[in-house]
Amino acid sequence: MEQSFLEFQNVSFQYREDSPIVLDDVSIQVNQNEWVAVIGHNGSGKSTMAKLMNGLLSPNEGYVYVDGLLLSEENIWEIRRKVGMVFQNPDNQFVGTTVKDDVAFGLENHGIPREEMVKRIAHSLKAVGMEEYEDHEPHRLSGGQKQRVAIASVLAVAPSMVILDEATAMLDPKGRKEIMHTVNQVRQERDVSVVTITHDLNEVTLADRVIVMNKGNVWFEGTPRELFEQKEDLQSIGLDIPLVSKFAHELKGLGLDVKTQPLNHEELMDELWTLHSTT
Amino acid sequence: MDITFDNVSYIYQPNSPFEHRALENLSFQIPSGSFVAVIGHTGSGKSTLIQHLNGLLAPTHGSVTVGDVTLQAGSKPKNLKALRKKVGVVFQYPEHQLFEETIEKDISFGPLNFGVQKEEIKQRVQETIEAVGLSSDMLERSPFDLSGGQMRRVAIAGVLAMNPQVLVLDEPTAGLDPKGQREIMDMFYKLHHEKNLTTVHVTHSMEDALAYADYVIVMHNGHMYMQGKPLEVFKEKDALNKVGLDVPEIIELTDKMNKRFGLSLEYKKQSIEELAAEAAQKLKGASV
């Protein structure tokens, strides 16, 4: 039985009483060790959802449960220890004068012994491919490098859940792949739930489950494969499907019997290969 | 406006322990009216390069010429104001630079600083707000009440209001949703042609480089690694992979189809529908 780690029960949120409702009666859950991608166009409420997950915002109505705890002022610090967050703009999340110090900052706050700290810093910097930059000044790094350090800082604290709020938006394609690879690797090493808020459809294909937000509501919930079968519907709310799905749709329309919704090139090739060799 | 880099090197903090060579012996020419994409891995020198285009940085060695203004290493830069009037830069996340009370004041700020007459500014504000796809009804509103995508459009309008002849775009679509990204790029593409601009577009998106640019410069470790027309550059998959870059996905997919099924599909900017039709035809033909 899958164990729920995070749960929203009928959560509604608006920034001010006279401003529009950002989330409208949203109920979702994220299981332990599950990777959930949240997508939706700008203003659909997805970043607000992320901020409600670790108590940066609290709901106007409804309940947020993290690891069985109802989010409240009393346990907010405990919850933030469990839920690490990486934001879109890395410049807003640096405090240390060197990369090493910066990763150490979070660990110091959590009272991790020095010996363990040294180990964790090295390990998490290696995980994001920044081990050679230990002694560099964070503000001298490029945007992509900064973001990798920010991710390392969160990983070092060993949270039960990591939220990446458009954390790869500023990285180049190789950098994005590295981060996704990193997330996969961390998940293999230990139990961690991952929530990625993203516009990158290729990131979505890596997740176990996708939640699509539209106008403050959950518009779709299911696997990436199920999602990308809904080509026209997705486009009607300003989103799109990956190129490989489009290509498969076209081939299907042209009479090639592509049955499974492919998530990557290899899946499409394999499917076409089977068709190719049986006809 | 022609842009020429002649043997340009740029060194951050020279003669210090932090010395860092960001550009090395960079030479290229961008003819007036081109739409050039500058691509390269994070840290390859792209941002340093574009900061030379409006004199935010001056070369440590060599010279940069934009129109009739030359920045020569070692000599005090002259005519910087004239240069900045002609070269509009849209930085990453330009909406972070909004500061005025109303949208109109924010868009007017640049031209006001360059001494443009009030009447002329009013007219430019009207023109640019429409050019970026917003309504002039919004001019009296605060820019901070807008959505992120709208704020970015206002910031871009502020750059356009200076009537630049060269437009430098540093990842102008970062953080927008796919629809917003396409809208902003289509808008720049349209302006580029309508106003006969020279556009330099720094991007991580190989798809955008393929779709909009007529010339591509590939940077690596401060050097010019490759240059050419997009379809030529993106033929060199192995060379690009070596410096941490990919080819556009549609080209990658075409290559894979060819290899796996022994086809001879050629990607020459046809639509995905057309490409699929060619592929289907060849696949069906091959299996008989």
HADDOCK unambig.tbl for C-alpha pairs under 7 A between the chains (distance, minus, plus):
assign (segid A and resid 41 and name CA) (segid B and resid 177 and name CA) 5.36 0.50 0.50
assign (segid A and resid 42 and name CA) (segid B and resid 176 and name CA) 6.75 0.50 0.50
assign (segid A and resid 42 and name CA) (segid B and resid 177 and name CA) 5.86 0.50 0.50
assign (segid A and resid 142 and name CA) (segid B and resid 42 and name CA) 6.57 0.50 0.50
assign (segid A and resid 142 and name CA) (segid B and resid 43 and name CA) 5.93 0.50 0.50
assign (segid A and resid 144 and name CA) (segid B and resid 42 and name CA) 6.29 0.50 0.50
assign (segid A and resid 169 and name CA) (segid B and resid 174 and name CA) 6.22 0.50 0.50
assign (segid A and resid 169 and name CA) (segid B and resid 175 and name CA) 5.52 0.50 0.50
assign (segid A and resid 170 and name CA) (segid B and resid 174 and name CA) 6.18 0.50 0.50
assign (segid A and resid 172 and name CA) (segid B and resid 41 and name CA) 6.66 0.50 0.50
assign (segid A and resid 172 and name CA) (segid B and resid 42 and name CA) 6.53 0.50 0.50
assign (segid A and resid 172 and name CA) (segid B and resid 204 and name CA) 5.04 0.50 0.50
assign (segid A and resid 173 and name CA) (segid B and resid 204 and name CA) 6.66 0.50 0.50
assign (segid A and resid 174 and name CA) (segid B and resid 244 and name CA) 6.04 0.50 0.50
assign (segid A and resid 174 and name CA) (segid B and resid 245 and name CA) 6.58 0.50 0.50
assign (segid A and resid 199 and name CA) (segid B and resid 177 and name CA) 5.71 0.50 0.50
assign (segid A and resid 199 and name CA) (segid B and resid 178 and name CA) 6.73 0.50 0.50
assign (segid A and resid 238 and name CA) (segid B and resid 179 and name CA) 5.87 0.50 0.50
assign (segid A and resid 239 and name CA) (segid B and resid 178 and name CA) 6.63 0.50 0.50
assign (segid A and resid 239 and name CA) (segid B and resid 179 and name CA) 6.73 0.50 0.50
assign (segid A and resid 247 and name CA) (segid B and resid 272 and name CA) 6.67 0.50 0.50
assign (segid A and resid 247 and name CA) (segid B and resid 276 and name CA) 6.25 0.50 0.50
assign (segid A and resid 250 and name CA) (segid B and resid 273 and name CA) 6.30 0.50 0.50
assign (segid A and resid 250 and name CA) (segid B and resid 276 and name CA) 6.04 0.50 0.50
assign (segid A and resid 251 and name CA) (segid B and resid 276 and name CA) 5.84 0.50 0.50
assign (segid A and resid 251 and name CA) (segid B and resid 280 and name CA) 6.23 0.50 0.50
assign (segid A and resid 254 and name CA) (segid B and resid 280 and name CA) 6.85 0.50 0.50
assign (segid A and resid 265 and name CA) (segid B and resid 253 and name CA) 6.77 0.50 0.50
assign (segid A and resid 276 and name CA) (segid B and resid 287 and name CA) 5.86 0.50 0.50
assign (segid A and resid 279 and name CA) (segid B and resid 287 and name CA) 6.41 0.50 0.50
